[in-house]
Amino acid sequence: MTAETTDDATETADSAHWAPGDQILWRYRSNASSAVHICRPVTVVQDTDELLAVWMAPGTDCVKPLLADGTPIHHEPLATRYTKPRTTAVTRWFGPGVLKLARPGEPWSVWLFWDLDWRFRNWYVNLEEPLARWAGGVDSEDHFLDIAVYPDRSWEWKDEDEFAQAQRAGLMPADRAEKVRAAGRAAVELIESWGPPFTGGWEGWRPDPAWPVPALPDDWDRTPARIGA
């Protein structure tokens, strides 16, 4: 099953698991609208009731947001980063690939990064809406605040300035911001107790060399007929 071969007749949320090697889409909605503004074709590594693991390979064509005038988001000063008009562009993911792990219902996913020689660099806890599954992949909404976790088990908050600016720009109401902070504190408790998925040994995982790089389908931003948790 691949994202591009899924048609409207099968565009439903399904409890069935994807098989290793299946190609799906990992997407994020814009914080200012329901439109998809990030889309990454990925290959399923594992999909069970406890964990979804996917691999984003080097050389993958992805969709990312940028300002309407073509300015990359992180080149724009923070004060106006979330207020100027935006569009999307297709860009190629260069450098090492990324392994993404998500447990059902958790308001974050955990990403693993390596150097080009496969020396493990760090985990990255991306605070976000719990993933919503649909036939072609999973959807979420990023919550700006993140946590970097290092091989010695130390950790640090990341993007606190963006989290604060998103609140000032009206993208993160106070009650939601507190829920995100609470999720972050729960993630920190998990890190400090060294619970799953940090205990899974994923740092030693390697992708199947036979897996092709997934293609970005033309309808990457389609709206599923039905989305379920």
Rosetta silent file (secondary structure, phi, psi, omega in degrees, C-alpha in Angstrom):
SEQUENCE: MTAETTDDATETADSAHWAPGDQILWRYRSNASSAVHICRPVTVVQDTDELLAVWMAPGTDCVKPLLADGTPIHHEPLATRYTKPRTTAVTRWFGPGVLKLARPGEPWSVWLFWDLDWRFRNWYVNLEEPLARWAGGVDSEDHFLDIAVYPDRSWEWKDEDEFAQAQRAGLMPADRAEKVRAAGRAAVELIESWGPPFTGGWEGWRPDPAWPVPALPDDWDRTPARIGA
SCORE:     score description
SCORE:     0.000 S_00000001
   1 L     0.000  126.511  176.511    0.000    0.000    0.000 S_00000001
   2 L  -122.769  159.574 -178.173    1.424    3.372   -0.981 S_00000001
   3 H   -61.365  -38.109 -174.922    0.107    6.867   -0.468 S_00000001
   4 H   -76.712  -15.956  179.711   -0.245    7.500   -4.196 S_00000001
   5 H   -96.707   -2.151  177.530   -2.284    4.354   -4.868 S_00000001
   6 L   -75.492  124.357 -178.836   -4.870    5.045   -2.170 S_00000001
   7 L  -108.471  177.803 -175.496   -8.104    6.137   -3.865 S_00000001
   8 H   -60.199  -29.489 -177.396  -11.296    7.771   -2.599 S_00000001
   9 H   -67.654  -25.060 -179.090  -12.969    4.415   -2.105 S_00000001
  10 H  -110.458   11.718 -176.101  -10.432    3.462    0.547 S_00000001
  11 L   -80.842   66.902  179.432   -9.943    6.929    2.057 S_00000001
  12 L  -133.696  153.594  173.919  -11.189    5.969    5.490 S_00000001
  13 L   -68.697  134.929 -172.823   -9.666    5.711    8.925 S_00000001
  14 L  -135.079  140.958  178.901   -8.843    2.054    9.483 S_00000001
  15 L   -79.702  -12.117 -179.712   -7.767    0.098   12.533 S_00000001
  16 L   -65.863  148.691 -179.413   -5.622   -2.194   10.370 S_00000001
  17 L   -90.429  150.358  170.943   -1.895   -1.739   10.688 S_00000001
  18 L   -77.109  154.667 -179.947    0.462   -0.836    7.887 S_00000001
  19 L   -95.211  152.748  173.973    3.144   -3.360    7.005 S_00000001
  20 L   -54.068  132.857 -178.111    6.890   -2.693    7.097 S_00000001
  21 L    97.012  -15.536  174.650    7.868   -1.138    3.788 S_00000001
  22 L   -63.473  146.951  178.461    4.499    0.531    3.177 S_00000001
  23 E  -107.239  126.349 -179.048    4.765    4.151    2.066 S_00000001
  24 E  -133.984  178.411  178.051    2.542    6.728    3.781 S_00000001
  25 E  -111.078  134.587  174.203    2.412   10.493    4.355 S_00000001
  26 E  -108.834  111.167 -169.448    3.352   12.191    7.628 S_00000001
  27 E  -124.381  155.820  173.250    1.604   15.580    7.527 S_00000001
  28 E  -128.740  135.654  173.589    1.067   18.697    9.644 S_00000001
  29 E   -79.738  154.033  173.667   -1.766   21.168    9.406 S_00000001
  30 L   -65.409  145.984  177.111   -1.076   24.893    9.564 S_00000001
  31 L   -73.493  -16.735 -178.466   -1.571   26.462   12.988 S_00000001
  32 L   -98.702   -8.501 -178.974   -3.561   29.252   11.351 S_00000001
  33 L  -158.449 -179.378  178.085   -5.913   27.042    9.300 S_00000001
  34 L   -90.525    1.093 -177.388   -6.847   23.423    8.624 S_00000001
  35 L   -71.975  142.477  175.420   -4.742   23.329    5.443 S_00000001
  36 E   -74.178  128.275  179.119   -1.818   20.915    5.268 S_00000001
  37 E  -125.328   -3.365  172.525    1.454   22.845    5.043 S_00000001
  38 E  -134.148  129.602  178.876    4.018   20.118    5.812 S_00000001
  39 E  -143.028  125.227 -178.476    4.010   16.743    4.078 S_00000001
  40 E  -128.410  111.537  173.950    6.746   14.121    4.281 S_00000001
  41 E   -66.340  131.948 -176.301    6.523   10.799    2.439 S_00000001
  42 E  -136.686  164.065  177.138    7.867    8.088    4.745 S_00000001
  43 E  -109.229  132.165 -179.727    8.334    4.328    4.867 S_00000001
  44 E   -71.271  128.293  174.968    6.708    2.306    7.637 S_00000001
  45 E   -95.849  -44.639 -178.785    9.217    0.511    9.860 S_00000001
  46 E  -155.198  140.014  176.808    6.765   -0.821   12.438 S_00000001
  47 E  -144.430  107.242  179.794    3.074   -0.285   13.111 S_00000001
  48 L  -132.344 -179.061  176.038    1.470   -1.905   16.149 S_00000001
  49 L   -65.185  -19.637 -176.281   -1.081   -0.995   18.806 S_00000001
  50 L  -100.792  -24.222 -171.516    1.818    0.412   20.853 S_00000001
  51 L  -158.932  138.773  166.448    3.986    2.227   18.309 S_00000001
  52 E  -111.483  123.534  176.588    4.188    3.655   14.807 S_00000001
  53 E  -121.647  130.426 -179.630    7.755    3.949   13.517 S_00000001
  54 E  -134.771  156.418 -178.357    8.525    5.479   10.109 S_00000001
  55 E  -118.292  124.599  171.432   11.677    6.357    8.189 S_00000001
  56 E  -100.923  111.526 -170.983   12.166    9.557    6.210 S_00000001
  57 L   -81.638  152.090  170.118   14.955    8.773    3.782 S_00000001
  58 L   -57.481  144.072  179.952   17.602   11.152    2.445 S_00000001
  59 L    84.040    7.950  179.434   16.565   12.546   -0.928 S_00000001
  60 L   -77.235  131.726  172.855   12.830   12.580   -0.108 S_00000001
  61 E   -78.636  122.787 -176.279   10.780   15.314   -1.796 S_00000001
  62 E  -126.178  161.070  173.879    8.789   17.062    0.953 S_00000001
  63 E  -103.057  133.090  176.159    6.388   19.985    1.252 S_00000001
  64 E  -138.755  156.839  178.087    7.290   22.776    3.643 S_00000001
  65 E   -80.895  153.719  169.413    5.934   26.265    4.347 S_00000001
  66 E  -152.601  165.624 -179.835    7.714   29.460    3.405 S_00000001
  67 E   -68.116  154.486 -175.376    6.721   33.103    3.226 S_00000001
  68 L   -59.715  -25.608  178.832    4.762   34.201    0.165 S_00000001
  69 L   -86.870    5.675  177.421    7.741   36.234   -1.055 S_00000001
  70 L    94.342   -2.551 -179.649    9.910   33.111   -1.001 S_00000001
  71 L   -70.581  128.729  173.640   11.727   33.838    2.263 S_00000001
  72 E   -59.095  143.051 -174.476   12.474   30.683    4.291 S_00000001
  73 H   -53.134  -47.211 -173.645   10.506   30.741    7.548 S_00000001
  74 H   -80.622    1.311  171.479   13.540   30.727    9.834 S_00000001
  75 H   -91.430  -11.924 -179.853   15.169   33.574    7.916 S_00000001
  76 L   -84.715  136.262  177.011   12.304   35.883    8.887 S_00000001
  77 L   -53.577  144.488 -175.015   12.694   37.857   12.143 S_00000001
  78 H   -57.148  -35.248 -175.400   10.742   36.259   14.967 S_00000001
  79 H   -61.294  -29.651 -177.662    8.522   39.318   15.456 S_00000001
  80 H  -117.958    7.014 -174.957    6.940   38.886   11.999 S_00000001
  81 L   -61.633  -32.475 -174.840    7.526   35.179   11.393 S_00000001
  82 L  -108.265   10.021 -178.880    3.922   34.188   12.118 S_00000001
  83 L  -115.597  -18.782 -179.204    2.089   37.195   10.700 S_00000001
  84 L   -81.279  150.897  179.465    3.288   37.450    7.097 S_00000001
  85 L   -59.019  147.789 -177.879    1.434   35.564    4.312 S_00000001
  86 E  -125.727  163.606  171.170    2.689   32.066    3.578 S_00000001
  87 E  -142.187 -169.499  176.816    2.712   29.507    0.815 S_00000001
  88 E  -127.420  158.782  177.494    4.241   26.045    0.403 S_00000001
  89 E  -145.008  153.077  175.089    7.077   24.679   -1.686 S_00000001
  90 E   -93.090  125.198  178.212    8.462   21.255   -2.563 S_00000001
  91 E  -132.413  159.053 -179.178   12.040   20.772   -1.396 S_00000001
  92 E   -97.534  135.252  178.923   14.324   17.756   -1.178 S_00000001
  93 L   -80.805  111.767  178.819   15.459   16.445    2.216 S_00000001
  94 L  -101.980  166.515 -179.718   19.251   16.301    2.123 S_00000001
  95 L    84.946 -168.674 -178.065   21.589   14.915    4.738 S_00000001
  96 L   -61.907  155.095  175.495   20.895   11.973    7.061 S_00000001
  97 L   -77.345  177.458 -177.118   17.428   10.489    7.255 S_00000001
  98 E  -132.121  130.870  173.176   15.128   10.708   10.276 S_00000001
  99 E   -97.542  127.700 -178.092   13.399    7.924   12.197 S_00000001
 100 E  -115.725  131.876 -178.997   10.077    9.035   13.722 S_00000001
 101 E  -121.901  133.964  178.262    8.363    7.200   16.576 S_00000001
 102 E  -143.049  133.533  175.941    4.836    7.886   17.843 S_00000001
 103 L  -101.622  138.437 -175.494    2.701    6.095   20.408 S_00000001
 104 L   -53.162  131.012  174.666   -1.101    6.279   19.957 S_00000001
 105 L    84.510  -10.433 -179.280   -2.701    9.173   21.815 S_00000001
 106 L   -80.263  138.982 -178.819    0.537   10.811   22.971 S_00000001
 107 L   -84.352   40.154  173.697    0.844   14.578   22.298 S_00000001
 108 E  -164.536  161.004  167.626    4.367   14.234   20.903 S_00000001
 109 E  -124.992  157.797 -177.568    6.491   12.143   18.592 S_00000001
 110 E  -115.714  123.975 -178.131   10.138   11.232   19.114 S_00000001
 111 E  -109.818  143.546  178.509   12.592   11.651   16.243 S_00000001
 112 E  -113.582  133.577 -179.080   16.061   10.128   15.999 S_00000001
 113 E  -120.493  140.755  176.001   18.932   11.872   14.219 S_00000001
 114 E  -126.814  161.346  168.072   22.282   10.478   13.084 S_00000001
 115 L   -79.204  174.620 -177.849   25.353   11.901   11.392 S_00000001
 116 L   -62.633  -26.429  179.765   26.192   10.760    7.873 S_00000001
 117 L   -91.408   14.566  178.975   28.429    8.006    9.268 S_00000001
 118 L    69.614   20.222  169.090   25.527    6.697   11.407 S_00000001
 119 L   -75.823  124.325 -176.535   26.938    8.078   14.645 S_00000001
 120 E   -65.637  133.141 -177.044   23.858    8.689   16.767 S_00000001
 121 E  -100.872  -57.649 -178.347   23.335   12.383   17.448 S_00000001
 122 E  -173.364  164.241  165.930   20.162   12.828   19.530 S_00000001
 123 E   -92.661  156.818  178.371   16.472   12.240   20.072 S_00000001
 124 E  -138.696  117.318  179.930   14.056   15.102   19.475 S_00000001
 125 E   -91.325  111.078 -178.927   10.673   15.259   21.190 S_00000001
 126 E   -96.722  106.946  179.089    8.296   17.151   18.899 S_00000001
 127 E   -72.522  131.697 -171.022    5.286   18.364   20.891 S_00000001
 128 E  -165.214  171.178  171.835    2.181   18.120   18.699 S_00000001
 129 L   -64.442  143.361  174.234   -1.418   16.981   18.471 S_00000001
 130 L   -53.410  140.220 -176.224   -1.760   13.186   18.831 S_00000001
 131 L   -60.672  135.919  172.681   -1.526   11.671   15.366 S_00000001
 132 E  -104.439  121.714 -177.660   -4.795   11.163   13.491 S_00000001
 133 E   -85.297  144.554  169.738   -4.651    8.139   11.186 S_00000001
 134 E  -143.918  175.125 -171.470   -6.224    7.979    7.751 S_00000001
 135 L   -58.728  -33.478 -175.976   -5.799    5.565    4.862 S_00000001
 136 L   -95.934   -1.469 -179.185   -2.859    7.452    3.345 S_00000001
 137 E   158.142 -146.816 -178.247   -0.958    8.344    6.494 S_00000001
 138 E  -134.656  146.314  179.685   -1.122   10.433    9.667 S_00000001
 139 E  -123.635  150.082  177.946   -1.952   14.077   10.360 S_00000001
 140 E  -154.164 -174.801  173.396   -1.074   16.356   13.269 S_00000001
 141 E  -138.411  126.372 -177.267   -0.489   19.993   14.222 S_00000001
 142 E   -72.147  145.193 -177.890    2.852   21.178   15.542 S_00000001
 143 E  -112.126   20.461  170.485    2.916   22.924   18.925 S_00000001
 144 E    72.167  -46.703 -174.285    6.173   24.872   18.448 S_00000001
 145 E   -82.490  138.936 -176.980    7.832   23.740   21.696 S_00000001
 146 E  -140.231  171.143  179.053   10.301   20.842   21.548 S_00000001
 147 E  -137.452  126.730  174.024   12.833   18.957   23.668 S_00000001
 148 E   -94.979  135.789 -178.848   16.269   17.726   22.584 S_00000001
 149 E  -125.583  130.565 -171.566   17.545   14.577   24.340 S_00000001
 150 L  -107.742  163.361 -176.187   21.195   13.546   24.120 S_00000001
 151 L   -55.967  -26.839  177.716   22.979   10.170   24.365 S_00000001
 152 L   -84.179    8.681  177.973   24.053   10.909   27.963 S_00000001
 153 L    74.976    6.509  171.382   20.306   11.321   28.776 S_00000001
 154 L   -74.345  160.526 -177.941   20.610   15.054   29.351 S_00000001
 155 E  -147.883  163.465  175.679   17.902   17.183   27.787 S_00000001
 156 E  -153.504  148.899  173.975   16.974   20.792   27.028 S_00000001
 157 E   -68.725  146.095  176.483   13.952   22.746   25.886 S_00000001
 158 E  -127.942  148.614  173.689   14.078   23.935   22.263 S_00000001
 159 L    62.905   31.954  176.231   12.227   26.718   20.422 S_00000001
 160 H   -64.427  -31.338  177.781   10.872   28.392   23.548 S_00000001
 161 H   -66.132  -39.760  178.450   11.160   31.734   21.723 S_00000001
 162 H   -68.698  -38.499  177.588    8.942   30.461   18.893 S_00000001
 163 H   -60.429  -43.956  178.832    6.455   29.049   21.396 S_00000001
 164 H   -66.787  -41.855 -178.854    6.221   32.457   23.096 S_00000001
 165 H   -68.268  -36.487  176.762    5.917   34.325   19.794 S_00000001
 166 H   -60.429  -36.017  176.559    3.173   31.975   18.557 S_00000001
 167 H   -67.898  -43.382  179.043    1.177   32.927   21.644 S_00000001
 168 H   -63.736  -32.516 -178.418    1.730   36.636   21.007 S_00000001
 169 L   -83.003   -1.208  177.458    0.654   36.156   17.379 S_00000001
 170 L    85.546   11.056  179.883   -2.614   34.511   18.420 S_00000001
 171 L   -88.791   -9.144 -175.677   -1.722   31.026   17.169 S_00000001
 172 L  -142.796   90.280  178.331   -1.647   29.505   20.649 S_00000001
 173 L   -57.554  157.958 -174.099   -4.390   30.612   23.104 S_00000001
 174 H   -57.694  -41.013 -178.102   -3.418   30.627   26.770 S_00000001
 175 H   -67.238  -37.541  178.159   -5.396   27.499   27.671 S_00000001
 176 H   -70.672  -38.923  178.476   -3.846   25.523   24.825 S_00000001
 177 H   -58.947  -39.076  179.033   -0.373   26.821   25.658 S_00000001
 178 H   -67.227  -36.599  176.691   -0.778   25.487   29.191 S_00000001
 179 H   -65.175  -37.769  178.159   -1.815   22.087   27.828 S_00000001
 180 H   -66.176  -43.705  176.775    1.297   22.069   25.646 S_00000001
 181 H   -59.805  -41.554  178.875    3.464   22.960   28.645 S_00000001
 182 H   -63.382  -40.566  176.720    1.792   20.165   30.604 S_00000001
 183 H   -62.603  -40.197  178.065    2.527   17.747   27.754 S_00000001
 184 H   -62.954  -41.012  178.396    6.112   18.918   27.788 S_00000001
 185 H   -65.230  -37.050  176.699    6.396   18.296   31.517 S_00000001
 186 H   -65.377  -39.246  177.282    4.975   14.795   31.007 S_00000001
 187 H   -64.366  -39.119  178.138    7.551   14.177   28.279 S_00000001
 188 H   -63.254  -39.908  176.919   10.312   15.340   30.633 S_00000001
 189 H   -60.748  -40.148  178.392    9.094   12.862   33.262 S_00000001
 190 H   -64.647  -42.496  179.232    9.309   10.130   30.638 S_00000001
 191 H   -62.655  -47.341 -175.056   12.819   11.204   29.683 S_00000001
 192 H   -69.975  -25.325  174.774   14.035   11.350   33.286 S_00000001
 193 H   -90.507   -5.222 -179.577   12.578    7.913   34.033 S_00000001
 194 L    52.702   56.840  176.645   13.990    6.688   30.683 S_00000001
 195 L   -89.179 -177.052  179.682   10.753    5.125   29.553 S_00000001
 196 L   -68.668  145.815   10.863    9.736    4.033   26.041 S_00000001
 197 L   -92.269    7.226 -177.055   10.577    4.693   23.285 S_00000001
 198 H   -64.433  -23.758 -179.013   13.997    5.690   24.642 S_00000001
 199 H   -86.644    0.594 -171.183   14.504    2.155   25.966 S_00000001
 200 H   -81.336   -4.295 -178.968   13.807    0.538   22.599 S_00000001
 201 L    70.693   21.069 -176.402   17.370    0.491   21.260 S_00000001
 202 H   -67.095  -16.937  179.009   16.318    2.383   18.166 S_00000001
 203 H   -60.346  -27.951 -179.526   19.704    4.141   18.016 S_00000001
 204 H   -91.784    1.356 -179.215   21.092    0.915   16.514 S_00000001
 205 L   -71.372  149.392  174.714   18.323    0.530   13.936 S_00000001
 206 L  -137.822  144.168 -179.888   19.150    0.774   10.225 S_00000001
 207 L   -71.206  154.264  174.572   16.789    1.020    7.209 S_00000001
 208 L   -67.310  120.444 -178.404   16.361   -1.804    4.728 S_00000001
 209 L   -63.532  -14.336  179.411   18.668   -0.873    1.814 S_00000001
 210 L   -82.641  -11.545 -178.714   16.081   -2.287   -0.596 S_00000001
 211 L   -68.872  127.811  174.223   13.492    0.347    0.344 S_00000001
 212 L   -77.462  159.530  174.433   12.991    2.923   -2.421 S_00000001
 213 L   -72.884  123.824 -178.540   12.653    6.606   -1.587 S_00000001
 214 L   -63.808  144.701  177.207    8.885    7.315   -1.454 S_00000001
 215 L   -87.795  149.705  174.557    7.510    9.708   -4.055 S_00000001
 216 L   -83.752  116.108 -178.310    5.499   12.798   -3.157 S_00000001
 217 L   -72.338  155.896  179.195    2.020   12.310   -4.708 S_00000001
 218 L   -61.940  -32.535 -177.281    0.351   15.139   -6.620 S_00000001
 219 L   -99.429   41.473 -177.515   -2.574   15.080   -4.182 S_00000001
 220 L   -59.087  -24.274 -176.860   -0.397   15.303   -1.064 S_00000001
 221 L  -101.604   16.547 -176.873   -2.783   17.892    0.450 S_00000001
 222 L   -64.237  153.321  177.602   -5.996   15.954   -0.120 S_00000001
 223 L   -94.502  119.292  178.938   -8.639   15.910    2.598 S_00000001
 224 L   -61.643  149.955  178.471   -9.427   12.368    3.763 S_00000001
 225 L   -63.690  -32.820 -179.815  -13.066   11.357    3.593 S_00000001
 226 L  -153.371  132.552  178.857  -12.923   10.449    7.259 S_00000001
 227 L  -116.870  136.464  177.086  -10.217   10.902    9.862 S_00000001
 228 E  -129.877  161.782  179.597  -10.066    8.968   13.110 S_00000001
 229 L   -72.794    0.000    0.000   -7.764    8.899   16.085 S_00000001
